[in-house]
């Protein structure tokens, strides 16, 4: 599954020393974060993504 693939990639990246943050949100459709205007969870995810990027590019 896509989740299995994502988990495997995250695990391998972590093993290689990459800072990885894989979050699994239950009961969300594929690319649910694109529905941020309608879903509070989507807005939260976008905020978390932004914080991760800022932390790693500052």
DRENTORKOL-3810 file (N, C-alpha, C; in nm, 4 decimals):
REM DRENTORKOL-3810
@n.u->0.0837; n.v->-0.1189; n.w->0.0000; ca.u->0.0000; ca.v->0.0000; ca.w->0.0000; c.u->0.0879; c.v->0.1248; c.w->0.0000
@n.u->0.0236; n.v->0.2367; n.w->-0.0246; ca.u->0.0971; ca.v->0.3631; ca.w->-0.0221; c.u->0.1533; c.v->0.3911; c.w->0.1167
@n.u->0.0754; n.v->0.3590; n.w->0.2201; ca.u->0.1241; ca.v->0.3787; ca.w->0.3573; c.u->0.2455; c.v->0.2907; c.w->0.3851
@n.u->0.2405; n.v->0.1666; n.w->0.3413; ca.u->0.3555; ca.v->0.0774; ca.w->0.3599; c.u->0.4795; c.v->0.1337; c.w->0.2906
@n.u->0.4609; n.v->0.1833; n.w->0.1691; ca.u->0.5730; ca.v->0.2419; ca.w->0.0952; c.u->0.6286; c.v->0.3644; c.w->0.1670
@n.u->0.5397; n.v->0.4518; n.w->0.2131; ca.u->0.5836; ca.v->0.5730; ca.w->0.2827; c.u->0.6579; c.v->0.5384; c.w->0.4107
@n.u->0.6076; n.v->0.4399; n.w->0.4827; ca.u->0.6721; ca.v->0.3969; ca.w->0.6069; c.u->0.8105; c.v->0.3400; c.w->0.5793
@n.u->0.8202; n.v->0.2609; n.w->0.4755; ca.u->0.9488; ca.v->0.2012; ca.w->0.4385; c.u->1.0498; c.v->0.3093; c.w->0.3995
@n.u->1.0066; n.v->0.4066; n.w->0.3208; ca.u->1.0960; ca.v->0.5157; ca.w->0.2806; c.u->1.1396; c.v->0.5959; c.w->0.4029
@n.u->1.0454; n.v->0.6269; n.w->0.4907; ca.u->1.0783; ca.v->0.7031; ca.w->0.6122; c.u->1.1779; c.v->0.6268; c.w->0.6985
@n.u->1.1558; n.v->0.4978; n.w->0.7154; ca.u->1.2473; ca.v->0.4164; ca.w->0.7961; c.u->1.3876; c.v->0.4148; c.w->0.7366
@n.u->1.3960; n.v->0.4001; n.w->0.6064; ca.u->1.5274; ca.v->0.3967; ca.w->0.5410; c.u->1.5968; c.v->0.5323; c.w->0.5489
@n.u->1.5197; n.v->0.6383; n.w->0.5333; ca.u->1.5779; ca.v->0.7722; ca.w->0.5432; c.u->1.6301; c.v->0.7973; c.w->0.6843
@n.u->1.5516; n.v->0.7589; n.w->0.7853; ca.u->1.5966; ca.v->0.7740; ca.w->0.9241; c.u->1.7248; c.v->0.6963; c.w->0.9476
@n.u->1.7305; n.v->0.5744; n.w->0.8949; ca.u->1.8497; ca.v->0.4911; ca.w->0.9111; c.u->1.9717; c.v->0.5554; c.w->0.8464
@n.u->1.9478; n.v->0.6385; n.w->0.7450; ca.u->2.0572; ca.v->0.7075; ca.w->0.6762; c.u->2.0893; c.v->0.8422; c.w->0.7400
@n.u->2.0204; n.v->0.8747; n.w->0.8501; ca.u->2.0501; ca.v->0.9980; ca.w->0.9215; c.u->1.9674; c.v->1.1190; c.w->0.8804
@n.u->1.8646; n.v->1.0963; n.w->0.8015; ca.u->1.7781; ca.v->1.2058; ca.w->0.7576; c.u->1.6740; c.v->1.2336; c.w->0.8659
@n.u->1.6474; n.v->1.3618; n.w->0.8922; ca.u->1.5430; ca.v->1.3985; ca.w->0.9876; c.u->1.4081; c.v->1.3818; c.w->0.9187
@n.u->1.3311; n.v->1.2855; n.w->0.9635; ca.u->1.2045; ca.v->1.2494; ca.w->0.8996; c.u->1.0911; c.v->1.2647; c.w->0.9993
@n.u->0.9793; n.v->1.3139; n.w->0.9503; ca.u->0.8588; ca.v->1.3214; ca.w->1.0319; c.u->0.7430; c.v->1.2668; c.w->0.9496
@n.u->0.7064; n.v->1.1429; n.w->0.9736; ca.u->0.5937; ca.v->1.0807; ca.w->0.9045; c.u->0.4762; c.v->1.0769; c.w->1.0006
@n.u->0.3692; n.v->1.1442; n.w->0.9646; ca.u->0.2486; ca.v->1.1452; ca.w->1.0468; c.u->0.1373; c.v->1.0732; c.w->0.9716
@n.u->0.0675; n.v->0.9863; n.w->1.0404; ca.u->-0.0458; ca.v->0.9148; ca.w->0.9824; c.u->-0.1716; c.v->0.9648; c.w->1.0522
@n.u->-0.2621; n.v->1.0198; n.w->0.9757; ca.u->-0.3873; ca.v->1.0743; ca.w->1.0286; c.u->-0.4997; c.v->0.9782; c.w->0.9900
@n.u->-0.5690; n.v->0.9268; n.w->1.0880; ca.u->-0.6764; ca.v->0.8299; ca.w->1.0637; c.u->-0.7966; c.v->0.8942; c.w->0.9944
@n.u->-0.8626; n.v->0.8132; n.w->0.9155; ca.u->-0.9898; ca.v->0.8484; ca.w->0.8516; c.u->-0.9820; c.v->0.9694; c.w->0.7587
@n.u->-0.8685; n.v->0.9879; n.w->0.6942; ca.u->-0.8540; ca.v->1.0962; ca.w->0.5972; c.u->-0.8384; c.v->1.0356; c.w->0.4578
@n.u->-0.8942; n.v->1.1029; n.w->0.3584; ca.u->-0.8811; ca.v->1.0578; ca.w->0.2203; c.u->-0.7414; c.v->1.0932; c.w->0.1690
@n.u->-0.7043; n.v->1.0349; n.w->0.0565; ca.u->-0.5751; ca.v->1.0642; ca.w->-0.0054; c.u->-0.5676; c.v->1.2139; c.w->-0.0368
@n.u->-0.4566; n.v->1.2749; n.w->-0.0132; ca.u->-0.4287; ca.v->1.4182; ca.w->-0.0299; c.u->-0.5295; c.v->1.5074; c.w->0.0428
@n.u->-0.5751; n.v->1.4623; n.w->0.1571; ca.u->-0.6758; ca.v->1.5348; ca.w->0.2356; c.u->-0.6296; c.v->1.6731; c.w->0.2773
@n.u->-0.5008; n.v->1.6931; n.w->0.2911; ca.u->-0.4508; ca.v->1.8246; ca.w->0.3321; c.u->-0.4783; c.v->1.9322; c.w->0.2268
@n.u->-0.5068; n.v->1.8919; n.w->0.1041; ca.u->-0.5428; ca.v->1.9894; ca.w->0.0013; c.u->-0.6815; c.v->2.0489; c.w->0.0257
@n.u->-0.7575; n.v->1.9866; n.w->0.1146; ca.u->-0.8899; ca.v->2.0366; ca.w->0.1499; c.u->-0.8840; c.v->2.1268; c.w->0.2730
@n.u->-0.7713; n.v->2.1875; n.w->0.2972; ca.u->-0.7524; ca.v->2.2730; ca.w->0.4147; c.u->-0.8596; c.v->2.3813; c.w->0.4285
@n.u->-0.9088; n.v->2.4391; n.w->0.3189; ca.u->-1.0141; ca.v->2.5391; ca.w->0.3364; c.u->-1.1410; c.v->2.4833; c.w->0.4019
@n.u->-1.1617; n.v->2.3515; n.w->0.3920; ca.u->-1.2833; ca.v->2.2904; ca.w->0.4453; c.u->-1.2600; c.v->2.2012; c.w->0.5666
@n.u->-1.1370; n.v->2.1557; n.w->0.5856; ca.u->-1.1073; ca.v->2.0606; ca.w->0.6932; c.u->-1.0110; c.v->2.1209; c.w->0.7946
@n.u->-1.0509; n.v->2.1279; n.w->0.9211; ca.u->-0.9579; ca.v->2.1769; ca.w->1.0235; c.u->-0.8302; c.v->2.0931; c.w->1.0284
@n.u->-0.8435; n.v->1.9624; n.w->1.0060; ca.u->-0.7259; ca.v->1.8753; ca.w->1.0060; c.u->-0.6308; c.v->1.9131; c.w->0.8933
@n.u->-0.6871; n.v->1.9531; n.w->0.7811; ca.u->-0.6048; ca.v->1.9974; ca.w->0.6690; c.u->-0.5263; c.v->2.1223; c.w->0.7030
@n.u->-0.5914; n.v->2.2160; n.w->0.7706; ca.u->-0.5214; ca.v->2.3381; ca.w->0.8123; c.u->-0.4097; c.v->2.3051; c.w->0.9102
@n.u->-0.4370; n.v->2.2148; n.w->1.0031; ca.u->-0.3344; ca.v->2.1743; ca.w->1.1004; c.u->-0.2166; c.v->2.1082; c.w->1.0296
@n.u->-0.2457; n.v->2.0229; n.w->0.9327; ca.u->-0.1389; ca.v->1.9556; ca.w->0.8585; c.u->-0.0527; c.v->2.0559; c.w->0.7825
@n.u->-0.1159; n.v->2.1531; n.w->0.7174; ca.u->-0.0411; ca.v->2.2551; ca.w->0.6435; c.u->0.0476; c.v->2.3348; c.w->0.7389
@n.u->-0.0050; n.v->2.3663; n.w->0.8563; ca.u->0.0747; ca.v->2.4370; ca.w->0.9573; c.u->0.1954; c.v->2.3538; c.w->0.9978
@n.u->0.1749; n.v->2.2250; n.w->1.0215; ca.u->0.2860; ca.v->2.1373; ca.w->1.0611; c.u->0.3895; c.v->2.1246; c.w->0.9504
@n.u->0.3433; n.v->2.1148; n.w->0.8271; ca.u->0.4359; ca.v->2.1072; ca.w->0.7141; c.u->0.5202; c.v->2.2343; c.w->0.7081
@n.u->0.4538; n.v->2.3495; n.w->0.7215; ca.u->0.5254; ca.v->2.4773; ca.w->0.7197; c.u->0.6279; c.v->2.4874; c.w->0.8303
@n.u->0.5908; n.v->2.4442; n.w->0.9499; ca.u->0.6843; ca.v->2.4480; ca.w->1.0628; c.u->0.8046; c.v->2.3582; c.w->1.0381
@n.u->0.7822; n.v->2.2403; n.w->0.9821; ca.u->0.8918; ca.v->2.1482; ca.w->0.9521; c.u->0.9874; c.v->2.2117; c.w->0.8507
@n.u->0.9310; n.v->2.2695; n.w->0.7455; ca.u->1.0144; ca.v->2.3324; ca.w->0.6422; c.u->1.0931; c.v->2.4494; c.w->0.7007
@n.u->1.0271; n.v->2.5341; n.w->0.7787; ca.u->1.0965; ca.v->2.6476; ca.w->0.8407; c.u->1.2105; c.v->2.6003; c.w->0.9304
@n.u->1.1847; n.v->2.4967; n.w->1.0080; ca.u->1.2856; ca.v->2.4440; ca.w->1.1000; c.u->1.4081; c.v->2.3931; c.w->1.0249
@n.u->1.3879; n.v->2.3405; n.w->0.9069; ca.u->1.4980; ca.v->2.2790; ca.w->0.8337; c.u->1.5596; c.v->2.3679; c.w->0.7266
@n.u->1.5069; n.v->2.4883; n.w->0.7125; ca.u->1.5637; ca.v->2.5796; ca.w->0.6132; c.u->1.6075; c.v->2.7112; c.w->0.6753
@n.u->1.5954; n.v->2.7225; n.w->0.8053; ca.u->1.6326; ca.v->2.8480; ca.w->0.8730; c.u->1.7831; c.v->2.8604; c.w->0.8851
END
